[in-house]
Amino acid sequence: MRLTLRYGARTAEYDVHESPRLTAKLRIHVEPGGALTVEAPAGTPEVKIRAGVQKRARWIMDHIDRFEGYRRHALARDYSNGETHFYLGRRYKLKIIIDPSVKRSMRLVAGRLEVTSPKGDTTDIRLALQRWYRERALAYFTSRMSRMAADLPWVDAAPPIKLLTMKRYWGSCSPRGAVTLNPSLIKAPAHCVEYVLLHELCHLAEHNHSPQFYALLGRYMPEWREAKAELDGLAEMLLVA
């Protein structure tokens, strides 16, 4: 069934699929490509589906706009003034300051990423940005994982974290409990980062992807499927060098 959501002057079409897994609530998905789909319990009246989707109209349109923003800015990087880069799901413009008397440095200030470089060439700016991402990623991941681990009964202490640039994966957990994370994950929205961290922490109890693993993940993050789908859809954009 295909229906149309109207919100002010805007419209969005969506497909409705019956799901035997659901018993009461609708599941609404905004895909990174902009597609809108709705899962509904079998036999749900159309009027109830329309009302449920309409209730989330603002949330839906906000997500559609956000993904459009990601796609619009997912271009090959040339590290020039005004170029957009992501940090924790938000876009920041790059400001380059050339000063031959100082060492290469970078900081987040006044809603922009400010790079000071003695040369100002592409390689110098790219290296400054990559180093800043890695430093931010290690600090953020370590802090968040420590807080999450404290609330999980099967974790005695937060595991050590290693950063590794990967083309396909956001993270992994070794049989000995060491966690490896992709520094580019720091570009993703915070709830997507939380999903990856919890995913790896759950592997300390279930070092597999068994039903028990997913039950554990779902217990501590009921919306993990939505976070995973969003992160999967953003991967190509966030992993742009």
C-alpha positions in Angstrom: 0.0 0.0 0.0 1.4 3.4 -1.0 0.1 6.5 0.9 1.1 10.2 1.0 2.1 12.3 4.0 1.3 16.0 3.9 3.0 18.4 6.2 2.4 22.1 5.4 3.2 22.6 1.8 5.4 19.5 1.6 4.5 15.9 0.8 6.2 12.6 1.0 5.0 9.3 -0.3 5.5 6.1 1.7 5.1 2.4 1.3 3.3 0.4 4.1 4.3 -3.2 4.8 2.6 -5.5 7.2 5.0 -7.0 9.7 4.2 -10.2 11.8 6.8 -9.0 14.3 4.8 -6.0 15.4 1.8 -6.1 17.7 1.0 -2.5 18.4 3.2 0.3 17.3 4.2 1.4 13.8 7.9 1.4 12.7 8.8 4.4 10.5 12.0 4.3 8.5 13.6 7.2 6.6 16.3 5.8 4.4 19.5 7.7 3.7 18.4 7.9 0.0 15.2 9.7 1.1 12.7 6.8 0.8 10.1 6.6 3.5 8.7 3.2 4.6 6.3 2.2 7.3 5.9 -1.2 9.0 2.5 -1.9 10.6 1.0 -4.8 12.5 -1.1 -7.1 10.3 -4.6 -5.8 9.8 -4.0 -2.2 10.9 -6.7 0.1 9.5 -5.4 2.6 6.9 -6.8 5.5 9.0 -4.7 4.4 12.0 -1.6 4.2 9.8 -2.2 7.7 8.4 -2.7 9.1 11.9 0.4 7.4 13.2 2.6 8.7 10.4 1.0 12.2 10.6 1.9 12.3 14.3 5.6 11.9 13.4 5.5 14.2 10.4 7.9 16.8 11.7 10.4 14.1 12.7 10.1 12.5 9.3 10.7 15.8 7.4 13.6 16.7 9.6 15.3 13.3 8.8 14.6 13.7 5.1 16.2 17.2 5.2 19.2 15.9 7.1 19.9 13.1 4.6 19.5 15.5 1.7 22.1 17.7 3.4 24.5 14.7 3.7 24.1 13.8 0.0 24.6 17.4 -1.0 27.9 17.7 0.8 29.3 14.2 0.1 31.7 15.3 -2.6 35.4 14.5 -3.2 37.5 16.6 -0.9 39.8 19.3 -2.0 40.4 20.8 1.5 39.6 24.4 0.5 38.1 27.3 2.4 34.4 26.9 2.9 34.3 23.1 2.3 32.0 21.1 4.6 33.2 18.4 6.9 31.2 16.3 9.4 31.6 15.9 13.1 29.1 13.9 15.3 26.5 14.2 12.6 26.8 18.0 12.1 28.3 19.9 9.2 31.1 22.4 9.8 32.8 24.7 7.3 36.5 24.6 6.9 38.5 27.9 7.5 42.1 27.9 6.5 44.6 30.3 8.1 48.1 30.3 6.5 50.9 31.3 8.9 54.5 30.2 8.0 55.6 31.0 11.6 53.5 28.3 13.3 53.1 24.5 13.3 50.1 22.8 11.8 47.1 22.9 14.1 43.3 22.6 14.1 40.4 23.5 16.4 36.7 23.6 16.4 35.6 27.2 17.0 32.4 29.3 16.5 30.8 26.5 14.4 33.7 26.0 12.0 36.8 23.8 11.7 39.7 26.2 11.8 43.1 25.0 10.4 46.3 27.0 10.8 49.0 25.8 8.4 52.5 27.0 7.5 51.9 26.0 3.9 48.2 25.9 3.3 48.5 23.2 0.7 46.0 20.3 0.3 48.3 17.7 1.9 48.9 19.9 5.0 45.2 20.6 5.5 44.2 16.9 5.0 46.8 15.8 7.6 45.7 18.4 10.1 42.0 17.3 9.7 42.9 13.6 9.9 44.9 14.1 13.1 42.2 16.2 14.7 39.6 13.5 13.9 41.7 10.8 15.4 42.3 12.8 18.6 38.7 13.7 19.0 37.6 10.1 18.2 39.8 8.5 20.8 38.8 10.9 23.5 35.1 10.7 22.7 35.0 6.9 22.2 36.9 6.3 25.4 34.7 8.6 27.5 31.4 7.2 26.1 32.5 3.6 26.3 33.5 4.0 29.9 30.1 5.4 30.8 28.2 2.7 28.9 30.3 -0.1 30.4 29.5 1.1 33.9 25.8 0.3 33.3 26.4 -3.2 31.8 26.4 -6.0 34.3 28.7 -8.3 32.2 31.4 -5.7 31.8 34.0 -5.4 34.7 35.9 -2.6 33.1 35.8 -0.7 29.8 38.0 -2.5 27.2 41.0 -0.9 25.6 40.3 1.0 22.3 42.5 1.0 19.3 41.8 3.2 16.2 42.2 1.7 12.7 41.1 3.3 9.4 38.9 0.7 7.7 37.1 0.9 4.3 34.1 -1.3 5.2 33.8 -1.7 9.0 33.1 0.7 11.9 34.4 -1.5 14.6 35.4 -5.0 15.8 36.0 -6.8 19.1 38.8 -9.4 19.4 38.3 -12.7 21.3 40.4 -11.2 24.1 38.1 -8.3 24.4 40.1 -5.5 22.7 37.9 -3.1 20.7 39.0 -1.6 17.4 37.1 1.4 16.0 37.2 3.3 12.8 38.2 7.0 13.5 35.7 8.1 10.8 32.9 7.0 13.1 33.3 10.3 14.9 31.7 11.9 11.9 28.4 10.1 12.4 25.5 11.2 14.6 26.0 10.5 18.3 23.2 7.8 18.5 25.0 5.9 15.6 28.2 6.1 17.6 26.4 4.8 20.6 25.1 1.8 18.6 28.6 0.8 17.5 30.0 1.1 21.0 27.2 -1.0 22.5 27.5 -3.5 19.7 31.1 -4.1 20.5 30.4 -4.2 24.3 27.8 -6.8 23.7 30.4 -9.0 22.1 32.2 -9.2 25.5 29.2 -11.3 26.5 28.3 -13.0 23.2 31.2 -13.1 20.8 29.0 -13.9 17.8 25.9 -12.7 16.1 23.5 -15.2 17.6 19.9 -14.5 18.7 21.2 -14.1 22.2 23.6 -11.4 21.0 20.8 -9.4 19.3 18.5 -9.9 22.3 21.2 -8.4 24.5 21.7 -5.5 22.1 17.9 -4.9 21.8 17.5 -4.9 25.6 19.9 -2.0 26.0 19.1 -0.2 22.7 15.6 -1.0 21.4 16.1 1.2 18.4 19.4 -0.3 17.3 18.1 -1.4 13.9 17.2 2.2 13.0 20.6 3.4 14.1 22.4 0.7 12.1 20.3 1.4 9.0 21.1 5.1 9.2 24.8 4.4 9.7 25.0 1.9 6.9 23.3 4.5 4.6 25.8 7.2 5.6 28.9 5.0 5.3 29.7 6.0 1.7 29.4 9.7 2.6 31.3 9.7 5.9 34.1 7.6 4.6 35.0 10.1 1.8 38.6 10.9 2.3 
